[in-house]
Structures are given as structure tokens and as C-alpha cells.
């Protein structure tokens, strides 16, 4: 949770596993929301919505594991801020003060914690009985609001600091002191994570029967998906 230094250079903060996890989670969640909102519950597109939701859970699991075994700025010890620190950061942002952090700032950490809780809630309410259908919709719209607030925060951050820090999840680097950067990109772990994620995606879509809405994996019982449920 190092503060943003006034002098330094571009340092590596988000390694390959971090970026794969970030974009995999983002695209699967956004894809699930879009297919859920804009397709008919009986269509194949709505079933893609459910598969994308399951896939977003995989990337959430991967993110949880990276919190214990990943790079320095992915560790849970670097992730959590107190309520007072978060409110102070938001107050400074509203006053247009240039206060930043090398890793996640308190605002981004609060968003991440909220969206990490929303995804399992979405999946659970999407698979249980009809009484949870309204909750599913409310949580889905809440997730849209969270994503919109996050994107707005990134845009305001870029304007406030006159920097391209929000692009760090593309190239992995931010401006900071030399000693604060990661020493390597964790290519091997990144390749392993990418291979498992691609393999899981292919298995999900290849083993899913779009006619009966069941997932048929080898050696385990069929998993039925709720065809008519929509948030």
C-alpha cells in the first residue's frame, strides 16, 4: 500500500496472472450481464449468460488464490483498508486532491470487494428457487451500478492525476519508486492460468447441452440449469 512517489519511474505492479485474472473476470461478468439483460430466458443466448456467470466464478476463485500466493500487490494484506482510510480517500478525490497508491487505492479496493461479493450472490440466486428471482435482478443491476462507478472513478483518476494509470491492467506498470516494483512478470504462472482458463471455458461450452440446459461432464452427475429464470 505504498504511496505514489513524486519522483521515480515506470515499475511493474500487475504481473501476467493479475492481468489475466482481471480481464477474464471482467469480460465473463460483463458478458453474463449483457446476455442476461438482452436475451430471452428460453434462448441459447440466455444459457450463454449462465455459462459466463459460472466462468466468472472461476476467475473469482483464481483471484482468491492469488490473494494468498500471487504477487505483492495482489496479496490480501495489501488489499484491505479501514473504513476511515476509504472515506478519507473518497473525500480527497472529491476535493480533487492528488492522492494515489502504487497498488489498489482504497476506492478501487472497496469496489473490488463489493463486486467479489456480488458474483457468488448472482450465481446462487440464479440457481435457487423462484423466490430469489427478484434478488437476482436487483443484484445484477447493483453490479451494473458498481461497474459504472468504477469506470467513472478511473476516468476521474486519470484526469485528476493527468496520468494513464488506469491502463496499468494492460501493460502492468505504474509510476513509482524503483524499489516498489515487482522483479518479474510471473510468465509461467500466467501461462498456466491462461491454459486452465481456456480449457475450462472450452469444457463448459462443449459439454453443455443447449437443448436440455444441462452440463454433462465426465464422471460426475449432470448439472441442470434453470431455463426460465431471468434477473
KANOR-V746516 format. One record per run of one state. SS is the DSSP state (a for helix, b for strand, c for the rest). FROM is the first residue (numbers start at 1). LEN is the number of residues. If there is no record, write none. Layout:
SS_FROM_LEN ; SS_FROM_LEN
This chain:
c_1_2 ; b_3_1 ; c_4_5 ; b_9_4 ; c_13_3 ; a_16_23 ; c_39_5 ; a_44_26 ; c_70_2 ; a_72_3 ; c_75_1 ; a_76_4 ; c_80_3 ; a_83_12 ; c_95_6 ; b_101_1 ; c_102_4 ; a_106_22 ; c_128_2 ; a_130_32 ; c_162_3 ; a_165_7 ; c_172_1 ; b_173_4 ; c_177_1 ; a_178_3 ; c_181_6 ; a_187_20 ; c_207_1 ; b_208_2 ; c_210_4 ; b_214_2 ; c_216_7 ; b_223_2 ; c_225_7
